[in-house]
Amino acid sequence: MRLLASVRSAKEVEAAVSGGADIIDAKEPSRGSLGAISPEVFAQIQARVPLNLEMSAALGDVANSLGVRTSIAALPVVSRLARVYLKLGFSGVTSRRRLRTLLEVACAVAREATNGAARIIAVAYADNRQAGSADPEIVWDAAAAAGAAGVLIDTFSKERGQLFDWIQAERLQNLVAQARQAGLLTALAGGLGREQISAVFRVDPDVVGFRGALCPAGREGEVSRVRVSQLKILVIHASGSLKRAPSDRLSTGRETPEPAANLCRPN
Protein backbone atom coordinates (compact mmCIF):
# COMPACT_ATOMS: atom_id res chain seq x y z
CA MET A 1 0.00 0.00 0.00
CA ARG A 2 1.40 3.38 -1.02
CA LEU A 3 0.58 6.79 0.41
CA LEU A 4 -0.31 9.53 -2.06
CA ALA A 5 0.00 13.13 -0.86
CA SER A 6 -1.74 15.87 -2.85
CA VAL A 7 0.12 19.17 -3.13
CA ARG A 8 -1.03 22.40 -4.70
CA SER A 9 2.35 24.15 -5.07
CA ALA A 10 6.07 23.52 -5.31
CA LYS A 11 6.38 24.86 -1.76
CA GLU A 12 4.46 21.86 -0.41
CA VAL A 13 6.58 19.25 -2.19
CA GLU A 14 9.38 19.19 0.39
CA ALA A 15 6.95 18.52 3.25
CA ALA A 16 5.28 15.68 1.33
CA VAL A 17 8.55 14.08 0.25
CA SER A 18 10.34 14.41 3.59
CA GLY A 19 7.24 13.13 5.37
CA GLY A 20 7.46 9.87 3.45
CA ALA A 21 4.84 10.13 0.68
CA ASP A 22 5.23 7.45 -1.98
CA ILE A 23 3.41 9.39 -4.70
CA ILE A 24 3.27 13.19 -5.10
CA ASP A 25 -0.05 14.27 -6.57
CA ALA A 26 -0.52 17.72 -8.09
CA LYS A 27 -3.96 19.29 -7.88
CA GLU A 28 -5.72 22.53 -7.01
CA PRO A 29 -8.18 21.85 -4.14
CA SER A 30 -10.03 25.16 -4.56
CA ARG A 31 -11.32 23.85 -7.91
CA GLY A 32 -13.11 20.85 -6.43
CA SER A 33 -12.46 17.21 -5.74
CA LEU A 34 -10.37 16.68 -8.86
CA GLY A 35 -9.30 20.30 -9.26
CA ALA A 36 -7.13 20.58 -12.35
CA ILE A 37 -3.60 21.79 -11.75
CA SER A 38 -2.39 24.53 -14.10
CA PRO A 39 0.44 23.62 -16.50
CA GLU A 40 2.67 26.29 -14.94
CA VAL A 41 2.20 25.04 -11.37
CA PHE A 42 2.58 21.43 -12.46
CA ALA A 43 5.93 22.26 -14.06
CA GLN A 44 7.10 23.86 -10.81
CA ILE A 45 5.94 20.88 -8.74
CA GLN A 46 7.45 18.38 -11.15
CA ALA A 47 10.82 20.13 -10.96
CA ARG A 48 10.90 19.64 -7.17
CA VAL A 49 9.91 15.96 -7.07
CA PRO A 50 12.80 13.46 -7.13
CA LEU A 51 12.98 11.67 -10.47
CA ASN A 52 12.65 8.27 -8.80
CA LEU A 53 9.41 9.20 -7.01
CA GLU A 54 6.07 8.56 -8.69
CA MET A 55 3.80 11.49 -9.52
CA SER A 56 0.20 12.06 -10.50
CA ALA A 57 -1.76 15.08 -11.68
CA ALA A 58 -5.46 15.92 -11.49
CA LEU A 59 -6.88 17.12 -14.81
CA GLY A 60 -10.45 17.68 -13.64
CA ASP A 61 -13.66 16.29 -15.11
CA VAL A 62 -14.02 15.88 -18.86
CA ALA A 63 -17.14 15.37 -20.95
CA ASN A 64 -15.87 15.39 -24.55
CA SER A 65 -12.84 14.40 -26.59
CA LEU A 66 -11.70 17.99 -27.08
CA GLY A 67 -11.58 18.50 -23.33
CA VAL A 68 -9.53 15.32 -22.96
CA ARG A 69 -7.04 16.33 -25.64
CA THR A 70 -6.66 19.88 -24.37
CA SER A 71 -6.16 18.86 -20.74
CA ILE A 72 -3.49 16.28 -21.46
CA ALA A 73 -1.63 18.12 -24.23
CA ALA A 74 -1.29 21.26 -22.08
CA LEU A 75 0.54 19.48 -19.27
CA PRO A 76 4.37 19.67 -19.57
CA VAL A 77 5.13 16.09 -18.51
CA VAL A 78 8.82 15.18 -18.78
CA SER A 79 10.39 11.73 -18.85
CA ARG A 80 11.18 10.45 -15.36
CA LEU A 81 12.61 7.32 -13.77
CA ALA A 82 9.28 6.76 -12.01
CA ARG A 83 5.78 6.70 -13.43
CA VAL A 84 3.49 9.67 -13.95
CA TYR A 85 -0.28 9.21 -13.74
CA LEU A 86 -2.91 11.58 -15.14
CA LYS A 87 -6.29 11.46 -13.37
CA LEU A 88 -9.50 12.18 -15.27
CA GLY A 89 -13.00 12.39 -13.81
CA PHE A 90 -16.29 12.17 -15.70
CA SER A 91 -18.89 14.30 -13.93
CA GLY A 92 -21.97 14.48 -16.15
CA VAL A 93 -21.09 11.35 -18.14
CA THR A 94 -23.16 8.21 -17.52
CA SER A 95 -22.86 6.28 -20.79
CA ARG A 96 -20.54 3.25 -20.70
CA ARG A 97 -19.79 3.66 -24.40
CA ARG A 98 -18.99 7.35 -24.06
CA LEU A 99 -16.75 6.69 -21.08
CA ARG A 100 -14.80 4.09 -23.02
CA THR A 101 -14.40 6.47 -25.97
CA LEU A 102 -13.14 9.29 -23.75
CA LEU A 103 -10.67 6.96 -22.05
CA GLU A 104 -9.45 5.56 -25.37
CA VAL A 105 -8.80 9.12 -26.54
CA ALA A 106 -7.03 9.90 -23.26
CA CYS A 107 -4.74 6.88 -23.58
CA ALA A 108 -3.85 7.73 -27.17
CA VAL A 109 -3.18 11.40 -26.41
CA ALA A 110 -1.09 10.51 -23.34
CA ARG A 111 1.11 8.27 -25.46
CA GLU A 112 1.55 10.92 -28.14
CA ALA A 113 1.81 14.09 -26.05
CA THR A 114 4.12 12.70 -23.36
CA ASN A 115 6.09 10.16 -25.41
CA GLY A 116 4.71 7.43 -23.22
CA ALA A 117 5.80 9.11 -19.97
CA ALA A 118 2.27 9.40 -18.58
CA ARG A 119 -0.51 6.88 -17.99
CA ILE A 120 -4.22 7.39 -17.46
CA ILE A 121 -6.18 6.86 -14.25
CA ALA A 122 -9.97 6.81 -14.53
CA VAL A 123 -11.72 8.41 -11.56
CA ALA A 124 -15.14 7.29 -10.33
CA TYR A 125 -17.13 8.97 -7.58
CA ALA A 126 -18.64 7.13 -4.61
CA ASP A 127 -21.30 9.88 -4.52
CA ASN A 128 -21.83 9.58 -8.27
CA ARG A 129 -25.40 10.87 -8.13
CA GLN A 130 -24.06 14.13 -6.72
CA ALA A 131 -21.64 14.28 -9.64
CA GLY A 132 -24.15 13.15 -12.26
CA SER A 133 -21.72 10.43 -13.27
CA ALA A 134 -21.79 6.69 -13.85
CA ASP A 135 -21.62 4.04 -11.13
CA PRO A 136 -18.04 3.04 -10.24
CA GLU A 137 -18.58 -0.42 -11.73
CA ILE A 138 -19.31 1.15 -15.12
CA VAL A 139 -16.23 3.37 -14.94
CA TRP A 140 -14.16 0.30 -13.99
CA ASP A 141 -15.41 -1.64 -17.04
CA ALA A 142 -14.72 1.28 -19.36
CA ALA A 143 -11.22 1.76 -17.94
CA ALA A 144 -10.33 -1.89 -18.45
CA ALA A 145 -11.73 -1.94 -21.98
CA ALA A 146 -9.95 1.28 -22.98
CA GLY A 147 -6.55 0.19 -21.65
CA ALA A 148 -6.22 2.65 -18.78
CA ALA A 149 -3.49 2.03 -16.21
CA GLY A 150 -5.71 2.23 -13.16
CA VAL A 151 -8.80 3.44 -11.36
CA LEU A 152 -9.46 5.71 -8.40
CA ILE A 153 -12.64 6.01 -6.39
CA ASP A 154 -13.04 9.42 -4.75
CA THR A 155 -15.82 11.65 -3.44
CA PHE A 156 -17.20 14.46 -5.59
CA SER A 157 -18.47 16.47 -2.63
CA LYS A 158 -15.93 17.37 0.04
CA GLU A 159 -18.48 18.91 2.40
CA ARG A 160 -20.74 15.88 2.93
CA GLY A 161 -18.60 13.26 4.59
CA GLN A 162 -15.77 10.93 3.73
CA LEU A 163 -15.60 7.98 1.34
CA PHE A 164 -17.14 5.37 3.65
CA ASP A 165 -20.16 7.61 4.26
CA TRP A 166 -21.07 7.13 0.60
CA ILE A 167 -20.16 3.55 -0.20
CA GLN A 168 -20.07 0.30 1.73
CA ALA A 169 -16.69 -1.21 2.47
CA GLU A 170 -17.79 -4.57 1.05
CA ARG A 171 -18.62 -2.94 -2.26
CA LEU A 172 -15.22 -1.27 -2.29
CA GLN A 173 -13.58 -4.64 -1.72
CA ASN A 174 -15.44 -6.04 -4.72
CA LEU A 175 -14.42 -3.06 -6.85
CA VAL A 176 -10.76 -3.48 -5.92
CA ALA A 177 -10.90 -7.20 -6.68
CA GLN A 178 -12.61 -6.52 -10.02
CA ALA A 179 -9.95 -3.96 -10.98
CA ARG A 180 -7.10 -6.25 -10.01
CA GLN A 181 -8.50 -9.04 -12.15
CA ALA A 182 -8.40 -6.61 -15.06
CA GLY A 183 -4.78 -5.68 -14.31
CA LEU A 184 -5.61 -2.17 -13.12
CA LEU A 185 -3.89 -0.16 -10.40
CA THR A 186 -6.39 0.62 -7.60
CA ALA A 187 -6.63 3.72 -5.41
CA LEU A 188 -8.96 5.17 -2.78
CA ALA A 189 -9.40 8.78 -1.68
CA GLY A 190 -12.14 11.09 -0.48
CA GLY A 191 -11.91 12.92 2.83
CA LEU A 192 -9.90 10.11 4.38
CA GLY A 193 -7.96 10.50 7.61
CA ARG A 194 -6.48 8.49 10.44
CA GLU A 195 -9.92 7.26 11.54
CA GLN A 196 -10.36 5.39 8.24
CA ILE A 197 -6.90 3.81 7.98
CA SER A 198 -7.97 0.37 9.22
CA ALA A 199 -11.00 0.31 6.93
CA VAL A 200 -8.88 1.32 3.94
CA PHE A 201 -6.39 -1.44 4.58
CA ARG A 202 -9.10 -4.05 4.83
CA VAL A 203 -10.31 -2.93 1.41
CA ASP A 204 -6.64 -3.24 0.35
CA PRO A 205 -6.15 -0.83 -2.57
CA ASP A 206 -2.71 -0.28 -4.06
CA VAL A 207 -2.76 3.43 -3.18
CA VAL A 208 -4.52 5.59 -0.58
CA GLY A 209 -4.68 9.35 -1.17
CA PHE A 210 -4.85 12.24 1.27
CA ARG A 211 -5.13 16.02 1.13
CA GLY A 212 -7.23 17.53 3.93
CA ALA A 213 -5.77 15.19 6.57
CA LEU A 214 -2.30 16.49 5.69
CA CYS A 215 -3.18 20.14 6.25
CA PRO A 216 -3.76 21.60 9.75
CA ALA A 217 -5.99 24.27 8.23
CA GLY A 218 -8.01 21.91 6.01
CA ARG A 219 -7.68 20.81 2.39
CA GLU A 220 -7.07 24.36 1.14
CA GLY A 221 -4.40 24.90 3.77
CA GLU A 222 -0.73 23.91 3.57
CA VAL A 223 0.65 20.38 3.73
CA SER A 224 2.46 19.58 6.98
CA ARG A 225 5.49 17.29 6.98
CA VAL A 226 4.52 16.10 10.47
CA ARG A 227 1.06 15.11 9.31
CA VAL A 228 2.40 13.27 6.28
CA SER A 229 4.82 11.41 8.54
CA GLN A 230 2.11 10.56 11.09
CA LEU A 231 -0.17 9.13 8.42
CA LYS A 232 2.68 7.20 6.84
CA ILE A 233 3.44 5.60 10.22
CA LEU A 234 -0.23 4.76 10.76
CA VAL A 235 -0.40 3.22 7.28
CA ILE A 236 2.64 1.05 8.00
CA HIS A 237 1.32 0.01 11.41
CA ALA A 238 -2.15 -0.76 10.06
CA SER A 239 -0.64 -2.91 7.35
CA GLY A 240 1.30 -4.89 9.94
CA SER A 241 -1.69 -5.36 12.24
CA LEU A 242 -3.85 -6.53 9.38
CA LYS A 243 -1.30 -9.20 8.52
CA ARG A 244 -1.43 -10.35 12.13
CA ALA A 245 -5.24 -10.33 12.35
CA PRO A 246 -6.73 -10.85 8.87
CA SER A 247 -10.06 -12.07 10.24
CA ASP A 248 -10.97 -8.81 11.99
CA ARG A 249 -14.40 -7.46 11.13
CA LEU A 250 -14.46 -4.88 8.37
CA SER A 251 -15.11 -1.43 9.81
CA THR A 252 -15.68 1.94 8.19
CA GLY A 253 -13.72 3.69 10.90
CA ARG A 254 -16.67 5.87 11.88
CA GLU A 255 -17.73 4.02 15.04
CA THR A 256 -14.95 5.11 17.41
CA PRO A 257 -13.02 7.90 15.67
CA GLU A 258 -9.75 9.03 17.21
CA PRO A 259 -8.76 12.67 17.55
CA ALA A 260 -6.71 14.09 14.73
CA ALA A 261 -2.85 14.19 15.48
CA ASN A 262 -7.41 10.42 -6.55
CA LEU A 263 -2.02 6.86 -17.99
CA CYS A 264 -2.22 3.94 -20.19
CA ARG A 265 -0.82 0.55 -19.49
CA PRO A 266 2.48 -0.14 -21.24
CA ASN A 267 2.40 -2.51 -24.17
GUMAR-852421 format. One record per residue: residue in one letter; x, z, y of N, C-alpha, C in turn. Coordinates in pm, whole numbers, plus 50000, padded with zeros to 5 digits. Atoms other than C-alpha are relative to their C-alpha. Example, Ala and Ser with C-alpha at 12.3 -4.5 7.8 and 13.67 -1.06 7.14 Angstrom:
residues 2
A500895000049881512305078049550500905000050120/S499184999449881513675071449894499235007350109/
end
This chain:
residues 267
M500845000049880500005000050000500875000050125/R499215001049877501404989850338499175003950122/L500674995549877500585004150679500214989650108/L499985009449889499694979450953499695007550128/A500224993849870500004991451313499734989150103/S500345009949898498264971551587500575004150135/V499434997649867500124968751917499454989650096/R500535009249899498974953052240501084995050096/S498935003949909502354949352415501355002149932/A498654998350052506074946952352500455014550013/K499634985949979506384982452486499635008749881/E500474991950112504464995952186500734997149869/V499365004050125506584978151925500975010649950/E499004990250042509385003951919499365012149933/A500684988450058506955032551852499464996749862/A500565004050129505285013351568501094998249896/V498915002650094508555002551408500715013049962/S499274987650028510345035951441499135010149927/G500924991150071507245053751313499824996449855/G500055003850141507465034550987498964989649962/A500995010450033504845006851013500644989049916/D499515010750087505234980250745499674986250055/I500425012649940503414953050939499665002950147/I500324998849858503274949051319498964989450033/D501135008849969499954934351427499854999150151/A500185002149857499484919151772498544996850031/K501375003049957496044921251929499725006950132/E500404994149874494284929952253498695007549980/P501204992250034491824958652185498884999550104/S501055000649898489974954452516499094988149980/R500795012150025488684920952385499165001149873/G500844998250118486894935752085500795003049875/S499414996350128487544942651721501194991349963/L498965009650036489634911451668500504993150127/G499635005449870490704907452030501244991249996/A498905009650007492874876552058501135003850094/I498814997549921496404882552179500354987250076/S499615011949925497614859052453501334994849947/P498735005750048500444835052362501225006650066/E498884994149928502674850652629500335013949945/V499784986450051502204886352504500484999549856/F499555001250138502584875452143501494996749995/A498585003749997505934859452226500875012150031/Q499254987949964507104891952386500045009949884/I500054990850115505944912652088500884994849887/Q499245006250108507454888551838501505001750020/A498584998949970510824890452013500545014049973/R499574986150020510904928351964499905004649854/V500194996150140509914929351596501164995049916/P498905004350087512804928751346499584988249913/L500325012350072512984895351167499595002549855/N500334997250140512654912050827498735008349986/L501244992450003509414929950920498824990550015/E501165008849994506074913150856499205002150129/M500834999749880503804904851149498644993849972/S501285007050000500204895051206499534999050144/A500555001949865498244883251508498514997449991/A501455002249993494544885151592499734988150091/L500355011949922493124851951712498544999950041/G501404999249959489554863651768499064993349901/D501025006550082486344848951629499884985450037/V500115014449978485984811451588498714994949937/A501265005550049482864790551537500054985049978/N499895014550018484134754551539501464996249981/S498645004650033487164734151440500904999350122/L499205000649879488304729251799500545013750036/G499564986449972488424766751850501125004449906/V498964996750098490474770451532501324993650040/R498785007349966492964743651633500655005450126/T499474995249873493344756351988500655013749986/S499494986450016493844792651886501345000349928/I498784999850079496514785451628501134992450068/A498975008449938498374757751812500615006650123/A499514993749877498714779252126500995011249973/L499184988450029500544807351948501444995749967/P498605004250020504374804351967500665007149882/V499434993750119505134814951609501354993749968/V498675005050037508824812251518500285003649855/S499634997250139510394811551173500675013749992/R499484986550018511184846451045500385001949853/L499684996750138512614862350732498775005249927/A501234994450057509284879950676498794991450039/R501205008049978505784865750670499295003250131/V500864998449883503494860550967498594996249958/Y501395002550036499724862650921499174998150127/L500905002549888497094848651158498585003349956/K501314994950039493714866351146498894993250081/L501145006749938490504847351218498705006449954/G501334995050030487004861951239498964989150021/F501025010549998483714843051217498645005450046/S501254995249943481114860751430499114988150035/G500945010849974478034838551448499964989249894/V499955010250107478914818651135499525006449870/T500554994550125476844824850821500064990249883/S499995010350104477144792150628501295000449918/R498845000350089479464793050325500794987050019/R499345013049986480214756050366500764999050131/R499345000549869481014759450735501225009150003/L498874990950007483254789250669501184993549927/R498935006550077485204769850409500654989150084/T499445010749917485604740350647500915005550108/L499204994049894486864762550929501325005549944/L498794994550060489334779550696500944989049950/E499165011350041490554746350556500734994250121/V499365004949877491204734650912501105009750043/A499034989949959492974767450990501284999149916/C498845000850088495264764250688500844987750031/A499285012449970496154728350773500735001050133/V499394998849867496824735951140501165009949995/A498924990250010498914766651051501244993749939/R498865006750062501114745450827500704990750099/E499445010049909501554718651092500605006350125/A499594994549871501814739551409501145010049989/T498964989750013504124766451270501064996249897/N499055004450104506094745951016499975009149878/G500174991750118504714767850743500375014650019/A499584986249976505804800350911498845009849999/A501154991149992502274814250940498964996849893/R501035001450104499494820150688498705006350050/I501314996249948495784825450739499375011649924/I500794989050053493824857550686498574998550050/A501415000949963490034854750681499435014050017/V500534986749969488284884450841498495000249981/A501444997750016484864896750729499675013550063/Y500424987549937482874924250897499075007949909/A500874991250079481364953950713498625000950066/D501265000149923478704954850988499674985650040/N500145014349971478174917350958498724996350072/R501235003149926474604918751087500205002150150/Q499684997849859475944932851413500774988150056/A499165011249957478364903651428499304986549985/G500675012550027475854877451315500824991149908/S499125007550088478284867351043499595001549854/A500345000150142478214861550669500405013049931/D499614988550082478384888750404501474998549960/P498605000850043481964897650304500214991849874/E499845007650125481424882749958500064985050027/I500015014249966480694848850115501314996050066/V498715002749935483774850650337501124999749896/W499004999550108485844860150030500024986849924/D500095012550077484594829649836500574988350080/A499535010949916485284806450128501515000550017/A498554998349984488784820650176500754995249876/A499365004050125489674815549811499934984849983/A500175014450017488274780249806500854991950097/A499275007349896490054770250128501515001549988/G498574997950016493454783550019500605009550100/A499464989949909493784812250265500935009449925/A499044990950062496514837950203499375013449966/G500574986850023494294868450223498715002350076/V501274996349938491204886450344500115014250055/L500074986849936490544916050571498555003350024/I501334995549962487364936150601500175010550109/D499884991949879486964952550942498605003550048/T501294997549937484184965651165499944992350131/F500195007649877482804944151446499805009350118/S500254990049896481534973751647500975011649985/K499074988850003484075000451737499385012750059/E500674988449942481525024051891498975006249906/R501084995550090479265029351588500515004549864/G499504994750126481405045951326501144992249941/Q498865006450066484235037351093499534992049878/L500305009550107484405013450798499045005449896/F500824994650108482865036550537498605004350045/D501364997849951479845042650761499144987649981/W500705012750008478935006050713499954994149860/I499935006250132479844998050355500415010449896/Q499704990450105479935017350030501384997549939/A498675001050056483315024749879500014991849870/E500075007650124482215010549543499954985050025/R500065014249965481384977449706501364995150047/L498665003649956484784977149873500944998249881/Q499185001450120486424982849536499754986649932/N500345012850063484564952849396500564988350080/L499485010649914485584931549694501514998549983/V498555000450019489244940849652500344993949864/A499755005450134489104933249280499744984949997/Q500365014249994487394899849348501114992050069/A498955007049925490054890249604501284999149919/R498785000150079492904899949375499934989749887/Q500165009950106491504878549096500224985950053/A499825013149938491604849449339501404998350059/G498645000949950495224856949432500135002450148/L499994997649857494394868849783500565013750035/L499594987349943496114896049984498755007150050/T501194992549957493614924050062500375010550103/A499744990349894493374945950372498695006350047/L501124992749943491044972250517500375005150138/A499834994349867490604983250878498615003450052/G501304997149940487864995251109499795014650033/G500194986349957488095028351292500545010349903/L499484991050102490105043851011500995009950058/G499084989649959492045076151050500405008449881/R499504991850109493525104450849498895004749907/E501104995250083490085115450726499624990149891/Q500385010350097489645082450539501134995749907/I498855004450079493105079850381499735000349850/S500254999050144492035092250037499024989449953/A501005010150037489005069350031500624986149997/V499335013049995491125039450132500874997949876/F499115001650113493615045849856499274998949868/R500795001850122490905048349595499434985849994/V500395014249997489695014149707501204991349963/D498735006250038493365003549676500214985850052/P499625013049944493854974349917501514998850008/D498575001949983497294959449972500485005550134/V499654996149864497244968250343498885008250060/V500994992449923495484994250559500444999550146/G499665002049860495324988350935499445010850090/F500404989849904495155012751224500294995350143/R499735001449857494875011351602499635013150072/G500444988249926492775039351753500665012849953/A499394987850055494235065751519501465001450041/L498604999649959497705056951649500175003450147/C499944998349855496825062552014499315013050043/P500614987549956496245097552160498824997950095/A501075002549905494015082352427498964990149949/G500965009550054491995060152191500584986149987/R499475013150039492325023952081500524991650117/E499475007349885492935011452436501125007750067/G498874992449950495605037752490501314994249950/E498675004750041499275035752391500375005849864/V499594995850133500655037352038501065011050009/S499074988850006502465069851958500834999249873/R499135000150117505495069851729499665011549906/V500334988350081504525104751610498774997349916/R501235002850075501065093151511500224989649891/V499685009950104502405062851327500695007049884/S499254992850102504825085451141499115009249918/Q500914990850071502115110951056499114992549903/L500865007950089499835084250913500804994049886/K499175005650107502685068450720500265010749893/I499774989150095503445102250560498745002849919/L501264997650070499775107650476499714988949898/V500195011450090499605072850322500875001649876/I499084998150113502645080050105499535011449910/H500454988550077501325114150001498714997049923/A501265003550066497855100649924500264991049880/S499675009050110499365073549709500535008049881/G499454991950107501305099449511498965008549932/S501024991450058498315122449464499004992249919/L500925008350077496155093849347500604996349864/K499365003050129498705085249080499925011949907/R500064988050083498575121348965498585003149955/A501394996750033494765123548967499104988050016/P500755012549984493275088748915498525001449974/S501414998750034489945102448793499185007150107/D500744993249894489035119949119498824991550046/R501205007049953485605111349254500304992550129/L499835008049881485545083749512499265006450116/S500594993849882484895098149857500204991150121/T499855007849878484325081950194500825007350104/G499204992649903486285109050369499185005850113/R500814995249889483335118850587499465013949974/E500654987450034482275150450402500695012050060/T499264988749945485055174150511501164994850083/P498945005949919486985156750790500975010550052/E498974991349945490255172150903500194997050147/P499725002749860491245175551267501094989550013/A499025010649981493295147351409501385005750024/A498624995349973497155154851419500594993250124/N501055016050024492594934551042501194992450059/L499055010050051497984820150686499624993749867/C500345007050124497784798150394500995003849893/R499114996650109499184805150055501044989049981/P498975010250020502484787649986499714991749876/N500205008750118502404758349749500995003849891/
end
